[in-house]
Amino acid sequence: MIAAALLLLLGPPQVKPIDWDALPPLPWRAPPQISQTMTDFVLREVHTRKCPLAAPLGATQEMQVDLAVLVTTDNQVRAVVPRAIKCPTVEQYSAGLVTSFARDNLLPRTANADQWYRASITFTWKK
C-alpha cells in the first residue's frame, strides 16, 4: 500500500535509453549469414505491415535492425532488445535470429558479470 502511494507521488521509474554507440560489438566466432528465406520473410512483412524503409541503394533495398544483447558470464544470451524501426514483427524476428545465431557462436569471455553488447542484422533484396 505504501509502495503504491509512493508510485503515485513519484511516478513510474525512469528507464535510461540505450547508448547504442557505447555498447561493444557482439563477439561472434563466425558472423551470422542471412539466408534468402530470412530475407523473404522480412520482405513479406514489409509489404504486409507497410513497414517504413530507408531510401533504396541503387538496385537494392535494405532494412537494418540494431539489437542490444545481454550475455551472461557463461556466454549465454539472456535478453535481446531490438531498436525500434516501426516494424515490430521484423524487430522481434531479428531478436530471435540473434539469439539463435549466438548459440555456441560467441567467443569466450573472461567477464565476471553479465554484459550488454550490440549486434546488427541487415536484410538486403533487389527492388
C-alpha positions in Angstrom: 0.0 0.0 0.0 2.8 2.4 0.9 4.7 1.4 -2.3 1.6 2.2 -4.4 1.2 5.6 -2.8 4.9 6.4 -3.4 4.5 5.3 -7.0 1.5 7.7 -7.4 3.5 10.5 -5.9 6.8 9.9 -7.6 5.6 8.5 -10.9 7.0 5.4 -12.7 10.7 4.7 -12.5 12.7 6.4 -15.3 14.3 4.0 -17.8 17.6 5.2 -19.3 17.7 5.0 -23.0 20.3 2.6 -24.5 23.5 4.3 -25.6 24.0 2.2 -28.7 27.4 3.6 -29.6 28.8 2.8 -26.2 28.0 -0.9 -26.5 30.9 -3.1 -27.7 30.1 -5.3 -30.7 28.9 -8.8 -30.0 31.9 -11.1 -30.2 30.9 -13.6 -32.8 33.1 -16.6 -33.6 31.6 -16.6 -37.1 29.4 -13.7 -38.3 25.8 -14.7 -39.0 24.7 -15.4 -42.5 21.3 -14.1 -43.5 19.6 -16.6 -45.9 17.3 -15.8 -48.7 14.4 -17.4 -46.8 15.0 -15.0 -43.9 15.1 -12.0 -46.2 11.9 -13.2 -48.0 10.1 -13.3 -44.6 11.2 -9.7 -43.9 10.2 -8.5 -47.4 6.7 -10.1 -46.9 6.4 -8.3 -43.5 7.4 -5.0 -45.1 4.7 -5.3 -47.8 2.0 -6.7 -45.5 2.6 -4.4 -42.5 3.6 -1.4 -44.5 6.9 -1.0 -42.6 8.9 2.0 -43.5 12.1 1.5 -45.5 15.3 3.5 -45.9 15.9 5.1 -49.3 16.9 2.5 -52.0 20.6 1.9 -52.6 20.8 1.7 -56.3 19.3 -1.6 -57.4 18.8 -2.9 -53.9 16.7 -2.2 -50.9 17.7 -3.0 -47.3 16.4 -3.0 -43.7 18.8 -2.9 -40.8 17.9 -3.9 -37.3 20.2 -2.9 -34.4 19.9 -5.0 -31.2 21.3 -4.8 -27.7 22.2 -8.3 -26.4 22.8 -9.2 -22.8 25.3 -12.0 -22.5 25.8 -13.9 -19.2 29.1 -14.9 -17.7 28.8 -18.4 -19.2 28.3 -17.0 -22.8 24.5 -17.4 -22.9 22.2 -14.8 -24.3 19.9 -13.7 -21.5 18.0 -10.9 -23.4 17.8 -9.2 -26.8 16.3 -5.7 -27.2 15.8 -4.5 -30.7 16.0 -0.8 -31.6 12.6 0.3 -32.7 12.2 0.6 -36.5 8.4 0.9 -36.7 8.1 -2.7 -37.8 7.6 -4.9 -34.6 7.4 -8.2 -36.4 10.8 -7.7 -38.0 12.2 -6.4 -34.8 11.1 -9.5 -32.9 12.2 -11.8 -35.8 15.6 -10.2 -35.7 15.9 -10.7 -31.9 15.1 -14.4 -32.4 17.7 -14.7 -35.1 20.4 -13.1 -33.0 19.5 -15.4 -30.1 19.7 -18.4 -32.4 22.9 -17.3 -34.2 24.6 -16.7 -30.8 24.1 -20.2 -29.6 27.6 -21.8 -29.3 28.9 -19.0 -31.6 30.3 -16.4 -29.2 34.0 -16.0 -28.4 34.9 -16.9 -24.8 34.8 -14.0 -22.4 36.5 -13.5 -19.1 33.9 -11.1 -17.8 32.8 -11.7 -14.2 29.4 -10.1 -14.8 26.7 -10.1 -17.4 27.4 -7.6 -20.2 25.5 -5.8 -22.9 26.7 -5.9 -26.5 25.3 -4.6 -29.8 24.6 -6.5 -32.9 23.1 -5.6 -36.2 21.3 -7.6 -38.9 20.8 -6.2 -42.4 18.3 -7.7 -44.8 19.0 -6.8 -48.5 16.9 -7.6 -51.6 16.6 -6.4 -55.2 14.0 -3.7 -55.8 
